[in-house]
Amino acid sequence: MATPGAGRKGVHRIEVATLRQELGPELAAVLTAFERFLRLERNRSVHTVQAYLGDITQLLHYLRSAGEPDLRTLDLRLLRGWLASLRQAGASRTTLARRAAAARTFSTWAFQSQLIAADVAELLVSPRPHRSIPTVLSAAEAGQAVDSLDGDEPEQLRDRVVLELLYGTGIRVAELVGLDLTDLDRGRRVLRVIGKGDKQRTVPYGIPADAALQRWLDHGRPVWATPASGQALLLGRRGGRLDQRTARRVVNAATASVVGGSGLSPHGLRHSAATHLLDGGADLRAVQELLGHASLATTQIYTHVSVDRLRRSFEQAHPRA
């Protein structure tokens, strides 16, 4: 049975495909060229490419609906009108910010490709997205969630590794399922992780995660492995590489009992890991490197969760505390 979120995404894809058909051959060809640019030159992830194409499809449809079917008529006024129409339709600040970012990327590409006379979105300003913090487990709750996955069956052994690595390293779920056997350096207890933009980083993991890996590699993976498994570290029941949806279900089920029944996503575990690292005294730049953030500003969001630590530091250090 499809989840509500998956259903909404499916409906959105159908709507975008319908809008794309209505654009006409000239604008459809522009979209195809932009997609090729995102995939091959910018090396964007499949998810990012789909999101940007959806945004620009809607932008071009707005352009056409405004009586301007020629891309060369695109200007800052039309871009602002598009964002205003989205805001009136109830789009969130986060959605508006992402679509403005997509428009800026598209405008720069179209200008460099000589499809428009100027980079019209260069001055486009969008509202700062509201950055909300998801539910974060305490260290004790995280331990309870991980320890709830115990058993000797292949599925139980694999699921324990999923929780141990996601919480123990703070890596993204896409990075987790993309791990190969060759990405493990068990002698040094580190993972080679391929993150966003195909950027590689080395992430350490702890003794509990290593113990879970040992049990999975000895007694779980060999049971499910097939010739088609290749070097994939984590497998599904049929021997294929573990997919993200299954990993998400594992995390949600394991955390449901410690957060009141709703459960967390893998990203919630990532937030928990980052918060606990900072609470434990880890340097912000070290956490940035571990999480694979391109900007320190992205990592700083986690400091808002660690108010207690900040207060303790203030009380210990400030002369008027």
N, C-alpha and C positions, 0 to 999 in steps of 0.2 A: 504494500500500500504506500502510495507516495505521500511524503510529508507535505504540510501546507506550504512550507517555504519552497520545496521543489516544484509544487504546482504553480505557484506564483511566477517562478523563474520560467517555467515552461510556457505559461500564458504570455509573459513578456517577450520571449523569443518569437512566438507566433505573431504577436503584434508588430515587432520590428521587421520580421520577414514580409509581412503584408505591406508595411509602409515602404519598404525597400522596392517592392514590385511597382509601387505607385510613383516612384521617382522619375521614371523614364530612363532610357538607355544611357544618356550622357551623364547624369548624376550617379547612376548605378555604377558606371565605369570608374567614376571618381572614387566611390567607396571601395571598389575592388583594388584600386591602386593604393589607397590609404591603408587598407588591410595588409597588403603585401609589404608596405613600408614598416608597419608596426611589427610584423612577424619577422621579417628578414633583416631589416636594418636596425631597428630598435630592440629586437630580440625580446619583445614583451611576452608575458605569459598568456596562455590561452584565455584565462579569465579576464585579464586586462584588455586583450584584443576584443573580446566579445562585448565588454562593457563600453569601450570607446566607440566601437562600431554602432552599438545601439544608440549611444548619445548623438553621434554625428548623423546617423540616419534620421533621428528625430529633428535635429537642427536643419538638415536639408529639406525635410518635409515642411518644416515651418517656413523656410525660405520660399518654397514653392507655393505654399498656401497664402503667403503674403503677396503673391503675384510677381515674384522674382525668381523665375525658373533657371536663370543663368547664374552660375557660381560667381562670376565676376562682379555681380551686384552685391555680394556679401560685404557688409560693413559693420562698424562698431554699433551703430544704431540698431541694426537688425539683431545682432548678438544680444544686446541688452534687452531688446523686446522679447527675444526668445526666453531668456532667463526670467524676465518679469512674468511671462505667461506661465512658466513652470511654478513660480512662487505663488501666483494666484490660484493655481490648481492644487496647492497644498504640498509642494515638494519641500523636503526638509533642507536645512542649511547644509548638511553633509552631501545630499544629492546635488544641490546647486553648485557646491564647491567642486565636486567631481566633474560635473558637466562643463563647468567653466574651464577646468583643467584640460578636458578633452578638446574643447573648442580652441584653446590656445595651441595645443599640439597640432591640431588639424590646420589651423590658420598658418602656423609657421611652415608646415610641410607644403601646403598649397602655394604659399608664396615662393618657397624655394623651388617648387616644381613649375613655377611660372603659370599657375592656374588663376591666380589673383594678382593684382598690381601691388598690393602692400600687405604686410602682416597685420591684418585689421584687428586681431584679438590681443595684440601686444599690450594694450592698455585696459583690457577687460579685467575688472575687479569683481571678485566674488566674495560672499560672506565667509568668514572663517567657520569651518565645520565645528559643530559641538562635539567635543571629544568626551564621551561618557566612558566611565570605567565599568567593566562588567563585574559580576560577583567574583570576589577573590576568596579563595579558601584560606583558612589559617593553616599553619604548618601541621598542626595535629589533624585537622580535617583532611588535608592532602595525604597524610600518612594513612589515615583510615580508608580513604578511597583506593589507594594503591594496594593496601593489604587486603581489601575485600576481594581481590582477584587472586585466588589461591586454588591450586589443584594441579593434577598431573596430566590432564587431557591436552592435546595440542592447542585447542582453542583457548583454554585457560592459560597455558604457558605463553602463547602469543599475546594475549590481551594484557598480561602482566608486563610484558616488554613494552607494549604500547604506552601504558600508564607510566612506567618507570622512566622511559626516555622522554616522553613529552613533558612530564613534570621535572625530571632530573636534569634536563638540558635547556628547556624553554624553546626548543625548535618548533617550527610550524608543522602542521599536520602534513602538508604537501612535501616538506623536506623529510619527514619521517617515512612516509610510504615510498619515497624515492631512494631510500638507502639501499645500497648493495652490500654484499658480504665484504667486498674489497674496500668499503668505506670504513670498516672497523679496524681500529688498531688497539687490540685488547691489551697489548703489552703496556701501552701508555694510557689506556682507558680514554681514548678520544675518538670522535667521529669526524669524518670528512663530510661536510654538509654543502650541498649545492643550493643556494638560496635564490632570491629574486634577481633577475638579470643574469642568471648563471654565475653569480659570484660565489666563490668557494671560501669556506672558512672552517676552522678546526674548533670543535666544541668538546670539552671534557665531560665525562659522566662518572658517576660514583660507583662504589662497591655494590650497593643493592641492585643497581641496573645491570652491572656486570654479572652478578649471580643469576639474575633473571635471563639474561642473554645466554649464559652457559646452559641453563636448563632447556631453553627453547632450541638452541642449536644441537643439543645432544638428543633430546627426546621429543621435540615438537616438529621442527622443520623437516627432519628426514621422513616423517610419516606422511606429510602432505606434499613433499617435493616431487616434481615431475620433470621430464626433459624440458618442458616449456617454462619452468620456473626461472631458469637462467641464474643470475647472481642476486636476485631480489632477496633482501634480508627477511622481510615479513611477507607471509603468504596468506592467501585465502584458502578455503576448504578444498578447492579444486586445483590448487597448486599455482594459481596465478598470483601476481603481485597484489598485495593488500590494497584495496581502494580506500579513498578518503571517507566515503560514506560509512563504511564499516568501522573505521577508526573513530569516527565521530559518535557512532552509536555506542561503541565500547566506553568511551569517555563519559558520555551522558548517563549511561546506566550505572557506571561505577561511582559517579559523583552525586547521583540523585539522592542517595540515602543520607548524605552529609550536608546537603544544602536545601533540605525541605521538600524534596520530591521532584523539583524541576530539572536538576542536573546542570552540568556545565558543558560548554563546547571545548574542543582542544585549545581554542584561543583563550578561554578562561583559565586553563591550566598554565598557559604561557604567561598570562598576567600574574598568576599566583607565583610562578617561579621567579619572575623578575622582581616582584614585590618582596619575596622572602630573601632574595639575594641582597637587595638594598637594605632591608631590615637587619641583615646579618653583617652589614658594614662593607659590602662590595663597592668598589669604585664605579661611578656612573659610566665612565668610558669603557671599563671592562665589561659591564653589563651590555652596553651598546654593541660591543664586538661579539659577545656571546649570542645575542639575539639577532645579529645581522642587520641592524638598523643603519641606513645610510646617513641619517642625521641624528645628532645627539638630542635634538628637540623631541624626536619621537620617543626616545627612551625616557625623557624627563616626565612624561605623563605618569609614569609609575611612582614618581616621588610624591604625587598627590595622595596616594594610598598610604604612604608611610609617614603620616602626620605624627604618630607617637615617637618615631625615631627622630624626626626633626625637632620635636618639642624637647626631647631628652638632650639633644645636642645643644639647643638653645639654652636650656637651664644649666648645663654644665659649663658653657663657654662664655655666655654674655654677662658682663659685669652688673647689669641691671635686671637680670632675670629674677 
